[in-house]
Amino acid sequence: MNQESRNYRQNDSVILRDDHSNGITTITLNRPNQYNALSEELLHSLKKTLRSIGSDNTVRVVILASAGKAFCAGHDLKELRSQSEETYYNDLFQLCSEVMMDMVKLPQPIIAQVQGMATAAGCQLVANSDLAIASMDAQFAVSGINLGLFCSTPSVPLTRNVSRKHAFEMLVTGRFINAETAVEFGLINQVVSPDELCSTVADLAKNIASKPTESIRIGKAVFYEQIEQGLSSAYATAGKVMAANMMFDQTQEGIDAFIGKRDPDWD
């Protein structure tokens, strides 16, 4: 996206927010010298930014990006070791879990734009995003076990994206996988060359942003609701949502346009 098409503003130094004119917003993790490690400050800022976007009806799609060579190296280990109380760690991991849940609850779809390494809680961010596209140089791992720390919280979205055996192997070995393997495992949607990463993500975001906003929002909500339910309950939930969706003006316009062999007027 070119500079002329966006209205830039900075929320905090560790998080940048870019509002584009076409309903697409980019959130950028901005600790490049620390490989965008998730400090307390960054997590609080990301939480605040997500909640602000969630109530912003002008935003249709969110791109989660990062500054520098790495996507995210997980939690800030120096910050972790500066503390010694279990209550501190409980509060920190609760904060991180709240951020992850805010991503799921966000009405707008989130596309992770991944370059370089995405490790531990950084891999968690990728798995927790609705969609993810990575450059060929991307590497993924839940490598806490190499430090004696099992990546328990990153395992939550990992096991909901990757098969059990692949997920468990990653968790107990800490090995890195490349972007091609991440596609094969189901962790990401697509791998592209580094010079195509931004444009590929932008094209996907534009495609989603062109769809009826309310249908996308209700669709994301039911996607995550039904996936945690049994088959019978999932069908009951999905049926009710489809019935409600049929009542949307944009839905009726879309169907009428299809029948009439014309383009829908969703404005």
Secondary structure in CASP SS format (residue, H / E / C, confidence):
PFRMAT SS
TARGET T0000
AUTHOR 0000-0000-0000
METHOD secondary structure of the structure
MODEL  1
M C 1.00
N C 1.00
Q H 1.00
E H 1.00
S H 1.00
R E 1.00
N E 1.00
Y E 1.00
R E 1.00
Q E 1.00
N E 1.00
D E 1.00
S C 1.00
V C 1.00
I E 1.00
L E 1.00
R E 1.00
D E 1.00
D E 1.00
H E 1.00
S C 1.00
N C 1.00
G C 1.00
I E 1.00
T E 1.00
T E 1.00
I E 1.00
T E 1.00
L E 1.00
N C 1.00
R C 1.00
P H 1.00
N H 1.00
Q H 1.00
Y C 1.00
N C 1.00
A C 1.00
L E 1.00
S C 1.00
E H 1.00
E H 1.00
L H 1.00
L H 1.00
H H 1.00
S H 1.00
L H 1.00
K H 1.00
K H 1.00
T H 1.00
L H 1.00
R H 1.00
S H 1.00
I H 1.00
G H 1.00
S C 1.00
D C 1.00
N C 1.00
T C 1.00
V C 1.00
R C 1.00
V E 1.00
V E 1.00
I E 1.00
L E 1.00
A E 1.00
S E 1.00
A C 1.00
G C 1.00
K C 1.00
A C 1.00
F C 1.00
C E 1.00
A C 1.00
G C 1.00
H E 1.00
D C 1.00
L H 1.00
K H 1.00
E H 1.00
L H 1.00
R H 1.00
S C 1.00
Q C 1.00
S C 1.00
E C 1.00
E H 1.00
T H 1.00
Y H 1.00
Y H 1.00
N H 1.00
D H 1.00
L H 1.00
F H 1.00
Q H 1.00
L H 1.00
C H 1.00
S H 1.00
E H 1.00
V H 1.00
M H 1.00
M H 1.00
D H 1.00
M H 1.00
V H 1.00
K H 1.00
L C 1.00
P C 1.00
Q C 1.00
P C 1.00
I E 1.00
I E 1.00
A E 1.00
Q E 1.00
V E 1.00
Q C 1.00
G C 1.00
M E 1.00
A E 1.00
T E 1.00
A C 1.00
A H 1.00
G H 1.00
C H 1.00
Q H 1.00
L H 1.00
V H 1.00
A H 1.00
N H 1.00
S C 1.00
D C 1.00
L E 1.00
A E 1.00
I E 1.00
A E 1.00
S E 1.00
M C 1.00
D C 1.00
A C 1.00
Q E 1.00
F E 1.00
A E 1.00
V C 1.00
S H 1.00
G H 1.00
I H 1.00
N H 1.00
L H 1.00
G C 1.00
L C 1.00
F C 1.00
C C 1.00
S H 1.00
T H 1.00
P H 1.00
S H 1.00
V H 1.00
P H 1.00
L H 1.00
T C 1.00
R C 1.00
N C 1.00
V C 1.00
S C 1.00
R H 1.00
K H 1.00
H H 1.00
A H 1.00
F H 1.00
E H 1.00
M H 1.00
L H 1.00
V H 1.00
T H 1.00
G C 1.00
R C 1.00
F C 1.00
I E 1.00
N E 1.00
A H 1.00
E H 1.00
T H 1.00
A H 1.00
V H 1.00
E H 1.00
F H 1.00
G C 1.00
L C 1.00
I C 1.00
N C 1.00
Q E 1.00
V E 1.00
V E 1.00
S C 1.00
P H 1.00
D H 1.00
E H 1.00
L H 1.00
C H 1.00
S H 1.00
T H 1.00
V H 1.00
A H 1.00
D H 1.00
L H 1.00
A H 1.00
K H 1.00
N H 1.00
I H 1.00
A H 1.00
S C 1.00
K C 1.00
P C 1.00
T H 1.00
E H 1.00
S H 1.00
I H 1.00
R H 1.00
I H 1.00
G H 1.00
K H 1.00
A H 1.00
V H 1.00
F H 1.00
Y H 1.00
E H 1.00
Q H 1.00
I H 1.00
E C 1.00
Q C 1.00
G C 1.00
L H 1.00
S H 1.00
S H 1.00
A H 1.00
Y H 1.00
A H 1.00
T H 1.00
A H 1.00
G H 1.00
K H 1.00
V H 1.00
M H 1.00
A H 1.00
A H 1.00
N H 1.00
M H 1.00
M C 1.00
F C 1.00
D H 1.00
Q H 1.00
T H 1.00
Q H 1.00
E H 1.00
G H 1.00
I H 1.00
D H 1.00
A H 1.00
F H 1.00
I H 1.00
G C 1.00
K C 1.00
R C 1.00
D C 1.00
P C 1.00
D C 1.00
W C 1.00
D C 1.00
END
